[in-house]
Amino acid sequence: MITIEVVGKPPGGKLIRVSARVKDGVFQSVSIRGDFFASPEEGFDNAQDALAGTAVSALEENFACFLAREGVETSGITPASLAALVSEGILSKENGKEPLPA
């Protein structure tokens, strides 16, 4: 199992902080925080919690579906920016390097 902690600011987005545990390419837990906005917040939390059990390769698609299911609107974060940030964190961890701070 690997644990990633990554912080980044995608182009045109807000600061995003992700903590996740990944085992065999599947999220065991995910925490997404930052300076972005999500409404309703409870729906965002539900979508975040639903990522446990999701394959890393399906993060973008599944997070988009979970947000839509919960009726969540976001500003400063997108499923694509989240997936890119997490991929960066995993690659850095696998290469023995910590991601650079934003």
BELVENZI-V276405 format. One record per backbone hydrogen bond with DSSP energy under -0.5 kcal/mol. CO is the residue of the C=O (numbers start at 1). NH is the residue of the N-H. If there is no record, write none. Layout:
CO|NH ; CO|NH
//
This chain:
2|22 ; 4|20 ; 6|18 ; 8|16 ; 10|13 ; 14|10 ; 15|35 ; 15|36 ; 16|8 ; 17|33 ; 18|6 ; 19|31 ; 20|4 ; 21|28 ; 21|29 ; 22|2 ; 23|26 ; 25|56 ; 26|23 ; 27|53 ; 29|21 ; 31|19 ; 31|33 ; 33|17 ; 37|75 ; 39|73 ; 40|44 ; 41|45 ; 42|46 ; 43|47 ; 44|48 ; 45|49 ; 46|50 ; 48|51 ; 49|52 ; 51|54 ; 54|27 ; 55|58 ; 56|59 ; 58|62 ; 59|63 ; 60|64 ; 61|65 ; 62|66 ; 63|67 ; 64|68 ; 65|69 ; 66|70 ; 67|71 ; 67|72 ; 68|71 ; 73|39 ; 75|37 ; 76|14 ; 78|82 ; 79|83 ; 80|84 ; 81|85 ; 82|86 ; 83|87 ; 84|88 ; 85|89 ; 86|90 ; 87|91 ; 88|92 ; 89|93 ; 90|94 ; 91|95 ; 92|97 ; 93|96
//
